[in-house]
């Protein structure tokens, strides 16, 4: 039996690449999920609630890995993105870091111009939906912490060093934190129930949301529901990005 069609001729689980320099994408299905953490989850923060029932109404092409230095450098070479330092940890397949939210917006704009396809940063709800991948657990793999499934080292690792989640996405459980589109809010009260970003179109948000854990982080910070915020200009060795695009009729390449 074939997996369900996801739009644009793609099937759920397909791996897409829209240009040689573009990130690989995985087609993930639509669905419903509960966003946030329950009151009794160990390590829970107040800003992880109240829990919300969210509907992701359409399949999405979601970044299989965090964006790499190699992919970022293609944008730099075209004049679309700023050069960033690698901190001596290597480039190539290493996830790009020290990129601000505004840098990330420039990168997705470059991808849109390069491919003619609707690339963007994921919303916070989409990110959590993709991380949970049909589960409702404390961590992407279950409720018990498993140190072998995430990066406890003192530097980031290349994408794919740890097992993927059930949607085939890597490092959703911790390598770098990842920028999402939303303006920061101190809770989930105003998160749209259709998966859209909260005030994501504003340019003047004081803070933007980052999701996911990062290298060297404690189990508390690696929980799926964990949220954090930074100013849109900040560049950090623990923050990178992952892209998403809406599915349209296209001729995306399959690696």
DOLOMAR-364742 format. One record per residue (C-alpha): x, y, z; residue in three letters. Coordinates in steps of 0.05 Angstrom, whole numbers, plus 5000, padded with zeros to 4 digits. Layout:
N
<node x="X" y="Y" z="Z" type="ALA"/>
...
END
This chain:
255
<node x="5000" y="5000" z="5000" type="UNK"/>
<node x="5028" y="5068" z="4981" type="UNK"/>
<node x="5033" y="5122" z="5035" type="UNK"/>
<node x="4982" y="5178" z="5029" type="UNK"/>
<node x="4993" y="5232" z="4977" type="UNK"/>
<node x="5019" y="5296" z="5008" type="UNK"/>
<node x="5008" y="5346" z="4952" type="UNK"/>
<node x="5052" y="5366" z="4895" type="UNK"/>
<node x="5059" y="5293" z="4875" type="UNK"/>
<node x="5097" y="5277" z="4939" type="UNK"/>
<node x="5083" y="5220" z="4987" type="UNK"/>
<node x="5091" y="5222" z="5063" type="UNK"/>
<node x="5162" y="5199" z="5078" type="UNK"/>
<node x="5191" y="5222" z="5012" type="UNK"/>
<node x="5259" y="5256" z="5016" type="UNK"/>
<node x="5264" y="5317" z="4972" type="UNK"/>
<node x="5319" y="5364" z="4950" type="UNK"/>
<node x="5300" y="5423" z="4908" type="UNK"/>
<node x="5370" y="5443" z="4885" type="UNK"/>
<node x="5440" y="5415" z="4894" type="UNK"/>
<node x="5455" y="5466" z="4949" type="UNK"/>
<node x="5387" y="5460" z="4983" type="UNK"/>
<node x="5374" y="5423" z="5048" type="UNK"/>
<node x="5342" y="5354" z="5045" type="UNK"/>
<node x="5269" y="5354" z="5065" type="UNK"/>
<node x="5224" y="5298" z="5090" type="UNK"/>
<node x="5149" y="5300" z="5075" type="UNK"/>
<node x="5112" y="5294" z="5141" type="UNK"/>
<node x="5037" y="5282" z="5146" type="UNK"/>
<node x="4981" y="5328" z="5171" type="UNK"/>
<node x="4952" y="5312" z="5239" type="UNK"/>
<node x="4930" y="5333" z="5308" type="UNK"/>
<node x="4971" y="5337" z="5371" type="UNK"/>
<node x="4973" y="5367" z="5440" type="UNK"/>
<node x="5024" y="5423" z="5446" type="UNK"/>
<node x="5060" y="5438" z="5511" type="UNK"/>
<node x="5074" y="5396" z="5574" type="UNK"/>
<node x="5026" y="5369" z="5626" type="UNK"/>
<node x="5028" y="5398" z="5696" type="UNK"/>
<node x="5061" y="5336" z="5725" type="UNK"/>
<node x="5119" y="5330" z="5675" type="UNK"/>
<node x="5186" y="5333" z="5712" type="UNK"/>
<node x="5225" y="5395" z="5695" type="UNK"/>
<node x="5164" y="5431" z="5667" type="UNK"/>
<node x="5166" y="5507" z="5661" type="UNK"/>
<node x="5105" y="5552" z="5666" type="UNK"/>
<node x="5114" y="5578" z="5595" type="UNK"/>
<node x="5101" y="5508" z="5568" type="UNK"/>
<node x="5027" y="5514" z="5580" type="UNK"/>
<node x="4969" y="5513" z="5580" type="UNK"/>
<node x="4968" y="5453" z="5535" type="UNK"/>
<node x="4934" y="5466" z="5468" type="UNK"/>
<node x="4902" y="5420" z="5417" type="UNK"/>
<node x="4932" y="5438" z="5350" type="UNK"/>
<node x="4913" y="5416" z="5280" type="UNK"/>
<node x="4967" y="5414" z="5226" type="UNK"/>
<node x="4921" y="5413" z="5166" type="UNK"/>
<node x="4968" y="5398" z="5109" type="UNK"/>
<node x="5030" y="5356" z="5097" type="UNK"/>
<node x="5096" y="5394" z="5100" type="UNK"/>
<node x="5166" y="5385" z="5072" type="UNK"/>
<node x="5208" y="5391" z="5135" type="UNK"/>
<node x="5283" y="5398" z="5141" type="UNK"/>
<node x="5312" y="5328" z="5151" type="UNK"/>
<node x="5373" y="5358" z="5186" type="UNK"/>
<node x="5393" y="5425" z="5213" type="UNK"/>
<node x="5421" y="5471" z="5159" type="UNK"/>
<node x="5495" y="5457" z="5149" type="UNK"/>
<node x="5554" y="5503" z="5138" type="UNK"/>
<node x="5560" y="5476" z="5068" type="UNK"/>
<node x="5488" y="5495" z="5052" type="UNK"/>
<node x="5495" y="5563" z="5086" type="UNK"/>
<node x="5559" y="5578" z="5047" type="UNK"/>
<node x="5522" y="5571" z="4981" type="UNK"/>
<node x="5478" y="5628" z="5003" type="UNK"/>
<node x="5540" y="5668" z="5025" type="UNK"/>
<node x="5571" y="5656" z="4956" type="UNK"/>
<node x="5509" y="5684" z="4923" type="UNK"/>
<node x="5509" y="5746" z="4967" type="UNK"/>
<node x="5446" y="5726" z="5004" type="UNK"/>
<node x="5474" y="5710" z="5073" type="UNK"/>
<node x="5529" y="5736" z="5119" type="UNK"/>
<node x="5592" y="5697" z="5131" type="UNK"/>
<node x="5593" y="5662" z="5199" type="UNK"/>
<node x="5649" y="5633" z="5241" type="UNK"/>
<node x="5654" y="5559" z="5257" type="UNK"/>
<node x="5689" y="5566" z="5325" type="UNK"/>
<node x="5743" y="5517" z="5300" type="UNK"/>
<node x="5693" y="5459" z="5302" type="UNK"/>
<node x="5693" y="5449" z="5227" type="UNK"/>
<node x="5647" y="5468" z="5171" type="UNK"/>
<node x="5620" y="5424" z="5114" type="UNK"/>
<node x="5568" y="5377" z="5143" type="UNK"/>
<node x="5570" y="5411" z="5212" type="UNK"/>
<node x="5506" y="5448" z="5229" type="UNK"/>
<node x="5513" y="5522" z="5218" type="UNK"/>
<node x="5513" y="5562" z="5283" type="UNK"/>
<node x="5521" y="5634" z="5305" type="UNK"/>
<node x="5464" y="5655" z="5258" type="UNK"/>
<node x="5411" y="5703" z="5282" type="UNK"/>
<node x="5337" y="5699" z="5270" type="UNK"/>
<node x="5345" y="5755" z="5219" type="UNK"/>
<node x="5401" y="5716" z="5185" type="UNK"/>
<node x="5354" y="5656" z="5182" type="UNK"/>
<node x="5301" y="5698" z="5148" type="UNK"/>
<node x="5352" y="5719" z="5096" type="UNK"/>
<node x="5370" y="5646" z="5084" type="UNK"/>
<node x="5298" y="5624" z="5071" type="UNK"/>
<node x="5288" y="5684" z="5026" type="UNK"/>
<node x="5349" y="5661" z="4986" type="UNK"/>
<node x="5320" y="5590" z="4981" type="UNK"/>
<node x="5254" y="5619" z="4956" type="UNK"/>
<node x="5291" y="5660" z="4902" type="UNK"/>
<node x="5335" y="5600" z="4884" type="UNK"/>
<node x="5279" y="5550" z="4876" type="UNK"/>
<node x="5215" y="5590" z="4867" type="UNK"/>
<node x="5185" y="5549" z="4923" type="UNK"/>
<node x="5154" y="5572" z="4990" type="UNK"/>
<node x="5210" y="5561" z="5040" type="UNK"/>
<node x="5204" y="5591" z="5109" type="UNK"/>
<node x="5221" y="5580" z="5182" type="UNK"/>
<node x="5173" y="5532" z="5216" type="UNK"/>
<node x="5123" y="5558" z="5266" type="UNK"/>
<node x="5132" y="5537" z="5338" type="UNK"/>
<node x="5072" y="5491" z="5334" type="UNK"/>
<node x="5097" y="5459" z="5270" type="UNK"/>
<node x="5165" y="5448" z="5302" type="UNK"/>
<node x="5135" y="5413" z="5363" type="UNK"/>
<node x="5089" y="5372" z="5320" type="UNK"/>
<node x="5148" y="5349" z="5277" type="UNK"/>
<node x="5190" y="5334" z="5339" type="UNK"/>
<node x="5135" y="5293" z="5372" type="UNK"/>
<node x="5123" y="5254" z="5307" type="UNK"/>
<node x="5058" y="5224" z="5330" type="UNK"/>
<node x="5080" y="5213" z="5402" type="UNK"/>
<node x="5063" y="5250" z="5466" type="UNK"/>
<node x="5125" y="5237" z="5507" type="UNK"/>
<node x="5174" y="5277" z="5549" type="UNK"/>
<node x="5230" y="5266" z="5499" type="UNK"/>
<node x="5227" y="5251" z="5425" type="UNK"/>
<node x="5242" y="5177" z="5439" type="UNK"/>
<node x="5198" y="5166" z="5501" type="UNK"/>
<node x="5189" y="5187" z="5573" type="UNK"/>
<node x="5256" y="5161" z="5601" type="UNK"/>
<node x="5319" y="5200" z="5587" type="UNK"/>
<node x="5368" y="5162" z="5542" type="UNK"/>
<node x="5436" y="5197" z="5539" type="UNK"/>
<node x="5459" y="5155" z="5481" type="UNK"/>
<node x="5405" y="5186" z="5437" type="UNK"/>
<node x="5427" y="5258" z="5443" type="UNK"/>
<node x="5490" y="5301" z="5443" type="UNK"/>
<node x="5519" y="5310" z="5513" type="UNK"/>
<node x="5587" y="5331" z="5485" type="UNK"/>
<node x="5617" y="5400" z="5489" type="UNK"/>
<node x="5607" y="5416" z="5415" type="UNK"/>
<node x="5556" y="5403" z="5361" type="UNK"/>
<node x="5559" y="5341" z="5318" type="UNK"/>
<node x="5545" y="5331" z="5243" type="UNK"/>
<node x="5472" y="5316" z="5228" type="UNK"/>
<node x="5453" y="5243" z="5231" type="UNK"/>
<node x="5500" y="5224" z="5289" type="UNK"/>
<node x="5440" y="5203" z="5330" type="UNK"/>
<node x="5376" y="5165" z="5312" type="UNK"/>
<node x="5320" y="5200" z="5275" type="UNK"/>
<node x="5251" y="5207" z="5303" type="UNK"/>
<node x="5189" y="5171" z="5275" type="UNK"/>
<node x="5182" y="5223" z="5220" type="UNK"/>
<node x="5254" y="5213" z="5197" type="UNK"/>
<node x="5279" y="5279" z="5225" type="UNK"/>
<node x="5347" y="5283" z="5258" type="UNK"/>
<node x="5370" y="5322" z="5319" type="UNK"/>
<node x="5302" y="5346" z="5341" type="UNK"/>
<node x="5323" y="5322" z="5411" type="UNK"/>
<node x="5385" y="5363" z="5417" type="UNK"/>
<node x="5446" y="5385" z="5377" type="UNK"/>
<node x="5431" y="5459" z="5366" type="UNK"/>
<node x="5371" y="5499" z="5387" type="UNK"/>
<node x="5332" y="5522" z="5326" type="UNK"/>
<node x="5299" y="5588" z="5308" type="UNK"/>
<node x="5225" y="5586" z="5292" type="UNK"/>
<node x="5181" y="5640" z="5263" type="UNK"/>
<node x="5142" y="5660" z="5325" type="UNK"/>
<node x="5146" y="5721" z="5369" type="UNK"/>
<node x="5157" y="5701" z="5441" type="UNK"/>
<node x="5098" y="5696" z="5487" type="UNK"/>
<node x="5103" y="5675" z="5560" type="UNK"/>
<node x="5056" y="5617" z="5549" type="UNK"/>
<node x="5016" y="5581" z="5497" type="UNK"/>
<node x="4949" y="5617" z="5507" type="UNK"/>
<node x="4952" y="5654" z="5441" type="UNK"/>
<node x="4985" y="5601" z="5397" type="UNK"/>
<node x="4938" y="5593" z="5336" type="UNK"/>
<node x="4903" y="5525" z="5337" type="UNK"/>
<node x="4916" y="5515" z="5263" type="UNK"/>
<node x="4992" y="5512" z="5269" type="UNK"/>
<node x="5007" y="5583" z="5245" type="UNK"/>
<node x="5062" y="5624" z="5277" type="UNK"/>
<node x="5042" y="5670" z="5334" type="UNK"/>
<node x="5051" y="5741" z="5308" type="UNK"/>
<node x="5102" y="5713" z="5260" type="UNK"/>
<node x="5094" y="5769" z="5209" type="UNK"/>
<node x="5119" y="5823" z="5256" type="UNK"/>
<node x="5189" y="5851" z="5246" type="UNK"/>
<node x="5192" y="5886" z="5313" type="UNK"/>
<node x="5185" y="5829" z="5363" type="UNK"/>
<node x="5231" y="5840" z="5422" type="UNK"/>
<node x="5243" y="5765" z="5425" type="UNK"/>
<node x="5237" y="5705" z="5378" type="UNK"/>
<node x="5227" y="5633" z="5399" type="UNK"/>
<node x="5280" y="5579" z="5396" type="UNK"/>
<node x="5260" y="5506" z="5403" type="UNK"/>
<node x="5298" y="5442" z="5417" type="UNK"/>
<node x="5356" y="5426" z="5462" type="UNK"/>
<node x="5430" y="5435" z="5447" type="UNK"/>
<node x="5496" y="5402" z="5458" type="UNK"/>
<node x="5517" y="5394" z="5531" type="UNK"/>
<node x="5447" y="5409" z="5557" type="UNK"/>
<node x="5415" y="5375" z="5617" type="UNK"/>
<node x="5356" y="5328" z="5609" type="UNK"/>
<node x="5308" y="5383" z="5632" type="UNK"/>
<node x="5326" y="5425" z="5571" type="UNK"/>
<node x="5322" y="5367" z="5522" type="UNK"/>
<node x="5247" y="5355" z="5533" type="UNK"/>
<node x="5204" y="5365" z="5471" type="UNK"/>
<node x="5161" y="5419" z="5505" type="UNK"/>
<node x="5221" y="5461" z="5527" type="UNK"/>
<node x="5219" y="5533" z="5500" type="UNK"/>
<node x="5267" y="5591" z="5501" type="UNK"/>
<node x="5274" y="5661" z="5473" type="UNK"/>
<node x="5327" y="5707" z="5445" type="UNK"/>
<node x="5329" y="5774" z="5411" type="UNK"/>
<node x="5326" y="5769" z="5335" type="UNK"/>
<node x="5397" y="5796" z="5329" type="UNK"/>
<node x="5431" y="5747" z="5376" type="UNK"/>
<node x="5482" y="5698" z="5348" type="UNK"/>
<node x="5501" y="5639" z="5392" type="UNK"/>
<node x="5543" y="5576" z="5388" type="UNK"/>
<node x="5482" y="5536" z="5411" type="UNK"/>
<node x="5431" y="5562" z="5360" type="UNK"/>
<node x="5422" y="5542" z="5287" type="UNK"/>
<node x="5361" y="5532" z="5243" type="UNK"/>
<node x="5319" y="5483" z="5205" type="UNK"/>
<node x="5275" y="5500" z="5145" type="UNK"/>
<node x="5206" y="5479" z="5121" type="UNK"/>
<node x="5168" y="5490" z="5057" type="UNK"/>
<node x="5096" y="5485" z="5039" type="UNK"/>
<node x="5080" y="5431" z="4987" type="UNK"/>
<node x="5060" y="5455" z="4919" type="UNK"/>
<node x="5059" y="5426" z="4849" type="UNK"/>
<node x="5133" y="5421" z="4835" type="UNK"/>
<node x="5188" y="5377" z="4806" type="UNK"/>
<node x="5230" y="5370" z="4869" type="UNK"/>
<node x="5289" y="5324" z="4861" type="UNK"/>
<node x="5293" y="5261" z="4901" type="UNK"/>
<node x="5365" y="5245" z="4921" type="UNK"/>
END
